Amino acid sequence: MIRLFASSHVDQMHRLQWALFQAEAAKGPRVVQMTASRFGEGVTTVTLGLAASMARLFGPESTVVVEANLRKPSFHEVLGVIPKVPIINLLETGLGFLDAVVKIENYGFSVLSAGATPMESGHGGPETYLENLGKLFEDLGSRYKFILVDSPPVLPFVDSDIVAGTADSVVIVVEANSTKAEVLDVTINRLKAVEAQIAGLILNKRVFYIPRWLYRFL
């Protein structure tokens, strides 16, 4: 699924890479958060597809993906990843981030997985652990040039607000013909309220009613 997504959106992936990273290429590691307004808009697919594209372009040791979606983790299903240590344990101790990275040989990038057990809000919930992301990104930045963060939706959780506080920029994935403009406005305003640097929006699951190649002439 990830390879198919990346290969069928080659031009879009390259434009996205250029927009996110090219201007900052000389400034060291970049942390980009991927999020959406709600579950189901395709954040994980877009994030992993971008990571696969970047690994091909910049090399297999360039990119790592952090699964910060502790409420609904899916890397174990999508990638078949069995983490050495779930990211929740690393965030709790602040130790051994680099040792827990898993290389996804089929795609060329690496991941830090959240495991298979979802977490709920409350004392000791996701929002508590995500406060420690800064140290994680610092450690990963010593090895990787690009750090992509798969995070939960902005509404109704505070998780993405916390992640945005440690990321260099944020990309919002929007499901075409589904997400209402009013909902997207609330999402953008929430992120702006925590001074997130919104790099742009990705329109996902767009339906082409005429052959795609014809759109360039319209």
ZANURO-58713 format. One record per residue (C-alpha): residue in one letter; z, x, y. Coordinates in nm, 2 decimals, always signed. Each point is the difference from the previous one (the first is absolute). Layout:
N
<atom guro="A" z="Z" x="X" y="Y"/>
...
//
This chain:
218
<atom guro="M" z="+0.00" x="+0.00" y="+0.00"/>
<atom guro="I" z="+0.09" x="+0.28" y="+0.25"/>
<atom guro="R" z="-0.31" x="+0.20" y="-0.08"/>
<atom guro="L" z="-0.22" x="-0.31" y="+0.03"/>
<atom guro="F" z="+0.16" x="-0.09" y="+0.33"/>
<atom guro="A" z="-0.04" x="+0.35" y="+0.14"/>
<atom guro="S" z="-0.36" x="+0.05" y="-0.12"/>
<atom guro="S" z="-0.11" x="-0.34" y="+0.13"/>
<atom guro="H" z="+0.14" x="+0.06" y="+0.34"/>
<atom guro="V" z="-0.10" x="+0.37" y="+0.05"/>
<atom guro="D" z="-0.12" x="-0.04" y="+0.36"/>
<atom guro="Q" z="+0.30" x="-0.20" y="+0.10"/>
<atom guro="M" z="+0.24" x="+0.25" y="-0.16"/>
<atom guro="H" z="-0.17" x="+0.29" y="+0.19"/>
<atom guro="R" z="+0.02" x="-0.18" y="+0.33"/>
<atom guro="L" z="+0.37" x="-0.09" y="-0.06"/>
<atom guro="Q" z="+0.07" x="+0.37" y="-0.09"/>
<atom guro="W" z="-0.17" x="+0.11" y="+0.32"/>
<atom guro="A" z="+0.19" x="-0.25" y="+0.21"/>
<atom guro="L" z="+0.34" x="+0.09" y="-0.14"/>
<atom guro="F" z="-0.01" x="+0.37" y="-0.06"/>
<atom guro="Q" z="-0.30" x="+0.19" y="+0.16"/>
<atom guro="A" z="+0.14" x="+0.01" y="+0.35"/>
<atom guro="E" z="+0.34" x="+0.12" y="-0.13"/>
<atom guro="A" z="-0.13" x="+0.25" y="-0.26"/>
<atom guro="A" z="+0.15" x="+0.30" y="+0.17"/>
<atom guro="K" z="+0.34" x="-0.15" y="+0.06"/>
<atom guro="G" z="+0.15" x="+0.03" y="-0.34"/>
<atom guro="P" z="+0.09" x="-0.27" y="-0.26"/>
<atom guro="R" z="-0.07" x="-0.36" y="+0.09"/>
<atom guro="V" z="+0.20" x="-0.30" y="-0.13"/>
<atom guro="V" z="-0.19" x="-0.33" y="+0.01"/>
<atom guro="Q" z="+0.17" x="-0.32" y="-0.09"/>
<atom guro="M" z="-0.20" x="-0.28" y="-0.16"/>
<atom guro="T" z="+0.13" x="-0.35" y="+0.03"/>
<atom guro="A" z="-0.09" x="-0.37" y="+0.05"/>
<atom guro="S" z="+0.14" x="-0.32" y="+0.13"/>
<atom guro="R" z="+0.08" x="-0.14" y="-0.35"/>
<atom guro="F" z="-0.04" x="+0.08" y="-0.37"/>
<atom guro="G" z="-0.34" x="-0.03" y="-0.16"/>
<atom guro="E" z="-0.22" x="+0.14" y="+0.28"/>
<atom guro="G" z="-0.09" x="+0.31" y="-0.21"/>
<atom guro="V" z="+0.21" x="+0.28" y="+0.15"/>
<atom guro="T" z="+0.05" x="+0.18" y="-0.32"/>
<atom guro="T" z="-0.37" x="-0.01" y="-0.10"/>
<atom guro="V" z="-0.12" x="+0.12" y="+0.35"/>
<atom guro="T" z="+0.27" x="+0.27" y="+0.00"/>
<atom guro="L" z="-0.09" x="+0.14" y="-0.34"/>
<atom guro="G" z="-0.37" x="-0.03" y="+0.06"/>
<atom guro="L" z="+0.03" x="+0.20" y="+0.32"/>
<atom guro="A" z="+0.21" x="+0.26" y="-0.18"/>
<atom guro="A" z="-0.27" x="+0.04" y="-0.27"/>
<atom guro="S" z="-0.27" x="+0.04" y="+0.27"/>
<atom guro="M" z="+0.21" x="+0.25" y="+0.19"/>
<atom guro="A" z="+0.07" x="+0.20" y="-0.32"/>
<atom guro="R" z="-0.37" x="+0.03" y="-0.07"/>
<atom guro="L" z="-0.07" x="+0.11" y="+0.36"/>
<atom guro="F" z="+0.29" x="+0.23" y="+0.07"/>
<atom guro="G" z="+0.10" x="+0.11" y="-0.34"/>
<atom guro="P" z="+0.25" x="-0.11" y="-0.27"/>
<atom guro="E" z="+0.30" x="+0.16" y="+0.17"/>
<atom guro="S" z="-0.06" x="-0.16" y="+0.33"/>
<atom guro="T" z="+0.14" x="-0.35" y="-0.04"/>
<atom guro="V" z="+0.32" x="-0.17" y="-0.12"/>
<atom guro="V" z="+0.08" x="-0.37" y="+0.00"/>
<atom guro="V" z="+0.36" x="-0.12" y="+0.04"/>
<atom guro="E" z="+0.08" x="-0.33" y="-0.15"/>
<atom guro="A" z="+0.25" x="-0.14" y="+0.26"/>
<atom guro="N" z="-0.04" x="-0.35" y="-0.12"/>
<atom guro="L" z="+0.33" x="-0.02" y="-0.19"/>
<atom guro="R" z="-0.01" x="-0.39" y="+0.00"/>
<atom guro="K" z="-0.32" x="-0.03" y="-0.20"/>
<atom guro="P" z="-0.10" x="+0.34" y="-0.15"/>
<atom guro="S" z="-0.33" x="+0.00" y="-0.18"/>
<atom guro="F" z="-0.10" x="+0.37" y="-0.06"/>
<atom guro="H" z="+0.13" x="-0.02" y="-0.35"/>
<atom guro="E" z="-0.25" x="-0.28" y="-0.07"/>
<atom guro="V" z="-0.30" x="+0.11" y="+0.21"/>
<atom guro="L" z="+0.02" x="+0.37" y="-0.09"/>
<atom guro="G" z="+0.21" x="+0.00" y="-0.31"/>
<atom guro="V" z="+0.25" x="+0.23" y="+0.16"/>
<atom guro="I" z="+0.33" x="+0.06" y="-0.16"/>
<atom guro="P" z="+0.20" x="+0.19" y="+0.26"/>
<atom guro="K" z="+0.21" x="+0.30" y="-0.09"/>
<atom guro="V" z="+0.26" x="-0.14" y="+0.25"/>
<atom guro="P" z="-0.06" x="-0.33" y="+0.19"/>
<atom guro="I" z="-0.02" x="+0.05" y="+0.37"/>
<atom guro="I" z="+0.31" x="-0.21" y="+0.05"/>
<atom guro="N" z="+0.21" x="+0.27" y="-0.17"/>
<atom guro="L" z="-0.16" x="+0.27" y="+0.22"/>
<atom guro="L" z="+0.07" x="-0.20" y="+0.32"/>
<atom guro="E" z="+0.36" x="-0.04" y="-0.11"/>
<atom guro="T" z="+0.06" x="+0.37" y="-0.05"/>
<atom guro="G" z="-0.26" x="+0.16" y="+0.23"/>
<atom guro="L" z="-0.07" x="+0.26" y="-0.26"/>
<atom guro="G" z="-0.30" x="+0.10" y="-0.22"/>
<atom guro="F" z="-0.28" x="-0.19" y="+0.17"/>
<atom guro="L" z="-0.27" x="+0.26" y="-0.09"/>
<atom guro="D" z="+0.12" x="+0.02" y="-0.36"/>
<atom guro="A" z="-0.05" x="-0.38" y="-0.05"/>
<atom guro="V" z="-0.36" x="-0.01" y="+0.12"/>
<atom guro="V" z="-0.24" x="-0.11" y="-0.27"/>
<atom guro="K" z="-0.37" x="+0.12" y="+0.00"/>
<atom guro="I" z="-0.25" x="-0.28" y="-0.08"/>
<atom guro="E" z="-0.26" x="+0.21" y="-0.17"/>
<atom guro="N" z="-0.26" x="-0.28" y="-0.02"/>
<atom guro="Y" z="-0.01" x="-0.03" y="+0.38"/>
<atom guro="G" z="+0.11" x="+0.33" y="+0.13"/>
<atom guro="F" z="+0.29" x="-0.10" y="+0.22"/>
<atom guro="S" z="+0.37" x="+0.00" y="-0.07"/>
<atom guro="V" z="+0.27" x="-0.27" y="+0.03"/>
<atom guro="L" z="+0.37" x="-0.06" y="+0.04"/>
<atom guro="S" z="+0.06" x="-0.32" y="-0.19"/>
<atom guro="A" z="+0.26" x="-0.27" y="+0.05"/>
<atom guro="G" z="+0.02" x="-0.07" y="-0.37"/>
<atom guro="A" z="-0.02" x="-0.35" y="-0.15"/>
<atom guro="T" z="+0.32" x="-0.17" y="+0.12"/>
<atom guro="P" z="-0.02" x="-0.20" y="+0.32"/>
<atom guro="M" z="+0.29" x="+0.00" y="+0.25"/>
<atom guro="E" z="+0.13" x="-0.28" y="+0.22"/>
<atom guro="S" z="+0.16" x="+0.00" y="+0.35"/>
<atom guro="G" z="+0.37" x="+0.05" y="+0.04"/>
<atom guro="H" z="+0.26" x="+0.28" y="-0.02"/>
<atom guro="G" z="-0.18" x="+0.30" y="-0.16"/>
<atom guro="G" z="-0.33" x="-0.18" y="+0.02"/>
<atom guro="P" z="-0.35" x="+0.15" y="+0.10"/>
<atom guro="E" z="+0.08" x="+0.01" y="+0.37"/>
<atom guro="T" z="+0.30" x="+0.23" y="-0.07"/>
<atom guro="Y" z="-0.20" x="+0.25" y="-0.20"/>
<atom guro="L" z="-0.30" x="+0.01" y="+0.23"/>
<atom guro="E" z="+0.21" x="+0.14" y="+0.28"/>
<atom guro="N" z="-0.03" x="+0.33" y="-0.19"/>
<atom guro="L" z="-0.38" x="+0.02" y="+0.01"/>
<atom guro="G" z="-0.01" x="+0.26" y="+0.27"/>
<atom guro="K" z="+0.13" x="+0.28" y="-0.23"/>
<atom guro="L" z="-0.24" x="-0.11" y="-0.27"/>
<atom guro="F" z="-0.30" x="+0.03" y="+0.24"/>
<atom guro="E" z="+0.12" x="+0.33" y="+0.13"/>
<atom guro="D" z="+0.01" x="+0.14" y="-0.36"/>
<atom guro="L" z="-0.33" x="-0.14" y="-0.10"/>
<atom guro="G" z="-0.16" x="+0.14" y="+0.32"/>
<atom guro="S" z="+0.07" x="+0.35" y="-0.12"/>
<atom guro="R" z="-0.25" x="-0.06" y="-0.29"/>
<atom guro="Y" z="-0.24" x="-0.27" y="+0.10"/>
<atom guro="K" z="-0.22" x="-0.05" y="+0.30"/>
<atom guro="F" z="-0.02" x="-0.38" y="-0.02"/>
<atom guro="I" z="+0.28" x="-0.24" y="-0.09"/>
<atom guro="L" z="-0.09" x="-0.36" y="-0.05"/>
<atom guro="V" z="+0.28" x="-0.25" y="-0.02"/>
<atom guro="D" z="-0.04" x="-0.33" y="-0.19"/>
<atom guro="S" z="+0.26" x="-0.23" y="+0.17"/>
<atom guro="P" z="+0.09" x="-0.36" y="-0.04"/>
<atom guro="P" z="-0.12" x="-0.27" y="+0.24"/>
<atom guro="V" z="+0.15" x="-0.02" y="+0.35"/>
<atom guro="L" z="+0.09" x="-0.37" y="-0.04"/>
<atom guro="P" z="+0.28" x="-0.08" y="-0.07"/>
<atom guro="F" z="+0.15" x="+0.34" y="-0.09"/>
<atom guro="V" z="+0.13" x="+0.28" y="+0.21"/>
<atom guro="D" z="-0.12" x="+0.27" y="-0.23"/>
<atom guro="S" z="-0.33" x="+0.06" y="+0.17"/>
<atom guro="D" z="+0.18" x="+0.03" y="+0.34"/>
<atom guro="I" z="+0.21" x="+0.28" y="-0.15"/>
<atom guro="V" z="-0.31" x="+0.18" y="-0.15"/>
<atom guro="A" z="-0.18" x="-0.03" y="+0.33"/>
<atom guro="G" z="+0.28" x="+0.19" y="+0.17"/>
<atom guro="T" z="-0.08" x="+0.31" y="-0.22"/>
<atom guro="A" z="-0.38" x="-0.03" y="-0.03"/>
<atom guro="D" z="-0.25" x="+0.16" y="+0.24"/>
<atom guro="S" z="-0.21" x="-0.32" y="+0.00"/>
<atom guro="V" z="-0.03" x="-0.34" y="-0.16"/>
<atom guro="V" z="-0.31" x="-0.18" y="-0.15"/>
<atom guro="I" z="+0.02" x="-0.37" y="-0.05"/>
<atom guro="V" z="-0.20" x="-0.15" y="-0.29"/>
<atom guro="V" z="-0.12" x="-0.36" y="+0.08"/>
<atom guro="E" z="-0.14" x="-0.23" y="-0.26"/>
<atom guro="A" z="-0.33" x="-0.15" y="+0.12"/>
<atom guro="N" z="-0.01" x="-0.38" y="+0.04"/>
<atom guro="S" z="+0.36" x="-0.03" y="-0.10"/>
<atom guro="T" z="+0.25" x="+0.16" y="+0.24"/>
<atom guro="K" z="+0.04" x="-0.21" y="+0.31"/>
<atom guro="A" z="-0.04" x="+0.15" y="+0.35"/>
<atom guro="E" z="+0.34" x="-0.12" y="+0.10"/>
<atom guro="V" z="+0.16" x="+0.17" y="-0.30"/>
<atom guro="L" z="-0.18" x="+0.33" y="+0.07"/>
<atom guro="D" z="+0.12" x="-0.02" y="+0.37"/>
<atom guro="V" z="+0.36" x="-0.03" y="-0.12"/>
<atom guro="T" z="-0.06" x="+0.30" y="-0.23"/>
<atom guro="I" z="-0.14" x="+0.22" y="+0.27"/>
<atom guro="N" z="+0.27" x="-0.10" y="+0.25"/>
<atom guro="R" z="+0.27" x="+0.08" y="-0.26"/>
<atom guro="L" z="-0.14" x="+0.35" y="-0.05"/>
<atom guro="K" z="-0.05" x="+0.06" y="+0.37"/>
<atom guro="A" z="+0.37" x="-0.10" y="+0.05"/>
<atom guro="V" z="+0.10" x="+0.31" y="-0.20"/>
<atom guro="E" z="-0.25" x="+0.21" y="+0.18"/>
<atom guro="A" z="-0.23" x="+0.04" y="-0.29"/>
<atom guro="Q" z="-0.33" x="+0.18" y="+0.06"/>
<atom guro="I" z="-0.25" x="-0.26" y="-0.12"/>
<atom guro="A" z="-0.32" x="+0.19" y="-0.10"/>
<atom guro="G" z="-0.20" x="-0.31" y="-0.08"/>
<atom guro="L" z="-0.07" x="-0.29" y="-0.24"/>
<atom guro="I" z="-0.19" x="-0.02" y="-0.32"/>
<atom guro="L" z="-0.18" x="-0.32" y="-0.08"/>
<atom guro="N" z="+0.03" x="-0.03" y="-0.38"/>
<atom guro="K" z="-0.16" x="-0.24" y="-0.26"/>
<atom guro="R" z="-0.28" x="-0.08" y="+0.24"/>
<atom guro="V" z="-0.27" x="-0.22" y="-0.16"/>
<atom guro="F" z="-0.36" x="+0.09" y="+0.08"/>
<atom guro="Y" z="-0.22" x="-0.31" y="+0.00"/>
<atom guro="I" z="-0.32" x="+0.20" y="+0.05"/>
<atom guro="P" z="-0.08" x="+0.34" y="-0.15"/>
<atom guro="R" z="+0.24" x="+0.26" y="+0.15"/>
<atom guro="W" z="-0.27" x="+0.24" y="+0.11"/>
<atom guro="L" z="-0.15" x="-0.27" y="+0.23"/>
<atom guro="Y" z="+0.32" x="-0.01" y="+0.21"/>
<atom guro="R" z="-0.10" x="+0.33" y="+0.17"/>
<atom guro="F" z="-0.30" x="-0.18" y="+0.16"/>
<atom guro="L" z="+0.20" x="-0.30" y="+0.13"/>
//
